[in-house]
Structure formats: structure tokens, C-alpha cells
Amino acid sequence: MKKQFKCSECGAIARDGRTEMKYALKGTRITIQNVPAKICKNGHEFVDGYTAENVNRLVDRVFEDVSSFSKKLPKARSPRQVLIAA
């Protein structure tokens, strides 16, 4: 029998779903879509520690690559944006 996850915010049962994680780092916006999460009926979202750590590593690598690449381009006035969707 699978254990049900209760929302720590409201106590409702949280189901498997997908969410989006957004980051803003030194003028660069990075959005990761379709991240596995538990989501309750009230919209509270929870990403487990393993997944969050892996997403954070991915964001760090992407930010470093974008920053390195952007140094070779003329200065842009608007923030850089990166979208990653699985």
C-alpha cells in the first residue's frame, strides 16, 4: 500500500504532479518546467530533496554556460531568459 502524502501547509492529501521552478540569478531568469512534485488540492507544491538538489545543480551549470556565452555578445538591455522543459 502506497503511503499518502499530507500537505504540511493545509493537511490536504497531495497527489503526484508536475510543477515549474523559477530562478533569477544576476540578470538571468531560468525556468525549469515539468519538475515532479506533490501538489495538494489547494495548490501547495512540494519537491523532494533529491529532485530539488538535481534541479539546483542543473541551474548552476546552465547559469555558468549562459554567463560564459553572453560575455561574447553585445550587452543586452533586457534580462536573459532560459526555459528548460522535459
C-alpha positions, 0 to 999 in steps of 0.5 A, spaced: 500 500 500 502 506 497 503 511 503 499 518 502 502 524 502 499 530 507 500 537 505 504 540 511 501 547 509 493 545 509 493 537 511 490 536 504 492 529 501 497 531 495 497 527 489 503 526 484 504 532 479 508 536 475 510 543 477 515 549 474 521 552 478 523 559 477 530 562 478 533 569 477 540 569 478 544 576 476 540 578 470 538 571 468 531 568 469 531 560 468 525 556 468 525 549 469 518 546 467 515 539 468 519 538 475 515 532 479 512 534 485 506 533 490 501 538 489 495 538 494 488 540 492 489 547 494 495 548 490 501 547 495 507 544 491 512 540 494 519 537 491 523 532 494 530 533 496 533 529 491 529 532 485 530 539 488 538 538 489 538 535 481 534 541 479 539 546 483 545 543 480 542 543 473 541 551 474 548 552 476 551 549 470 546 552 465 547 559 469 555 558 468 554 556 460 549 562 459 554 567 463 560 564 459 556 565 452 553 572 453 560 575 455 561 574 447 555 578 445 553 585 445 550 587 452 543 586 452 538 591 455 533 586 457 534 580 462 536 573 459 531 568 459 532 560 459 526 555 459 528 548 460 522 543 459 522 535 459 
